[in-house]
Amino acid sequence: MSNFERKREEKNDAKERDKMRREKIAGYFLNLSQLTFVALVLGAITPIYTNVEIGANWYVLIVGMALTVVLAIIGSKILK
């Protein structure tokens, strides 16, 4: 194998590793988005239907929705 072929293979391997790394990091952020939605948004909505004092639940609901959207956008940008 010549030096040129070896360098070309190393370059292709590096590109493939970078692509895989980006996909995994994007998947991580998208999963964080899902977990944030479930934990904060659905967790804040539950007391509304059980007639418990709502108080700070609106704050948690809004922050949870905003964080869900931000994490989903970060994951999407990494994939692009």
N, C-alpha and C positions, 0 to 999 in steps of 0.2 A: 504494500500500500504506500502510495506516495505521500509526501508531506501535505500536498494540496488536498487530497482526499480526506486525510485525517483531520485537517483544520475545518473542512466543510462539514464533516460529521459532527465535530465538536460544536460548531456553530448551530447546526440543526438541533442537537441535543439541548443546547442552552435555550434555544427558542421554545422547544417543547416543554422544558422545565418551567420557563417563565409563564407560558400559557397555562399550564396546569396550576401553578401557584396563584395566578390571577383568578382562575375559576374557583379554586378552593377558598380564597379570601372573599370573593364575591358571594359565594355560597354561605360563608360564615356570617357576613353582614345581613344577608337575606334571612337566615335562620334567626339571628338576633332580632330582626324586625318582627318575625312571627312570634317569637317568645315574648317580646315586649308587648305586642298586641294582646296576647292571651293573658299575660300576668297583670298588666296595668289597666288596659281598657275593659276587658271582661270582668276583672276583679273589682273595678270601680262601678260597673253597672249593676252587679249583683245586689249590693245593699239597697239600690233604688227600688227593686222589686220585693224586698223583704221588709219594707217600712222601717228601716233603720235610719238614724240621723244621717243625712247626706253630707253636711258640713264640707270637709276637704275633699270629698270624692270628685267634685267637679274639677278641682285642680289636678288631681291624679289622672282623671279622664283626659283632660286637655293635654297634659304633658305626655301621657302615654301615646295618644294619637300623633302628636308632633314627633316624638322620638321614633315611632314606627315608620312614619313617612321619611324622616331623615335617614334612618338606617337603610330603608329600601332604596332610596336615591343613591346612597353611597355604594351599595352593592351593584346597582345598575350601572353606575359610572365606571366601576372597576371592570365590569364585563365588557364595556365598550372599548 
